[in-house]
């Protein structure tokens, strides 16, 4: 898979004293509407799918779900630098937002 066609949102903090209704979902929606064009302007290739990981023990991912992101699975709990092949951290929900109707086909074409 070419990772440059998928963008991963690793951090999305909104400080506790910021009080604005639906702010997180609004920001996620605005970001999703322009990230592919911005990325294409900078690096000459679009983004077809966004994804993020939500630690479901302390969080529910409500702002992502409100912004139409879908749960696409769960991690194994092993982390990206796993050497033991055994879970050593909490499981995370994988949430995704397709930015193109044919994202599966387009991502598959990039692998060839």
N, C-alpha and C positions, 0 to 999 in steps of 0.2 A: 504494500500500500504506500502510495506517495503521501507522506504526512503533510506536505504543503497544500494539499487540497482539502484537508480537514483542520479546523482551528479548535484548539482545546483551551477552554477558559479555566485557568488554574486558581485564580483568586477573584473574589467579587465581594469586597467588604463594603458595607454601609454602616457607618458609625452609629452607635446606639442613640446619640442625642439628635440625630437627623430624623425629623418627623415629617413625612410627606406621604399621603396615601398612594399606594401602588407604585412608589418610586422605583423599586427594583425591577418590576415587570416592565415599566415604561423604559428604563435604561436598556434592559435586555432587548426589547423590541426595536429601539432606535439603533442599537449596535448591530443587530442582525440585519436590519434594512440596508446598512451601508458598508459593512465589513468586507464583503466580497469585492465591491467596486474599488474600495480603498486599497485592498491588497493587490488587486490587478493593476492599479495605477502605479504602485510602488515596485512590485515584483514581477509584473507581466503574467500573472496567472490568477485565476479566481479561486474562491473557496466554495466548495459544494455542500459542506456539512459542518456544523458546529457541535462540539461535545464538551461535557464537563462531568466531573465526578463529585458526588455529594455523599459525605459521611452520614449515613442514615441513623447512626446512634444519637448524635446530638441535633441533627438537622433533618428537615423533611423535603427541602427543595421546592418549597411552595412558590417562590418567586419565579423559578424556571417553569413550573407547571402552569402558572398563571400566564406566562408568556408563550404558551403553546409548545414548550419542549416536551418530548416524550421519553419515558423510561425505556431504554433499549437493552438493559441487562444489569448485571452486577459483577464487580471485580472478584478475583479469587482471594484477595487479602494477602497477596504475596509481594506486591510492590514491583517497581520496574527494575530494580537491581537485585532481584531474588537469586540467591545461590543455593538455597536449601530445598526448594520446591515444596515448602510447607507454609501455610498461612502464618504470618507474623504481625499482622496489623488488622484493623477493622475493615470489614467489607464496605464497599462504596457502591452506590447506585450510579449507573452510567445513564446520563440524560443527553439527548441529542435533538438537534433542530436542523432538518434538511433546508438548504437554501436554494435548491434547484429540484424541480419535479423529477428529473431523471438522474438524481445524484448517485444511485446504485450503478446504473449503466456507465455514467461518466467516471466514477471511481474505478470501476472494473476495467474500463478502457485504458486508464492510465497505468495499470499494472503490466500490460503487455509490452 
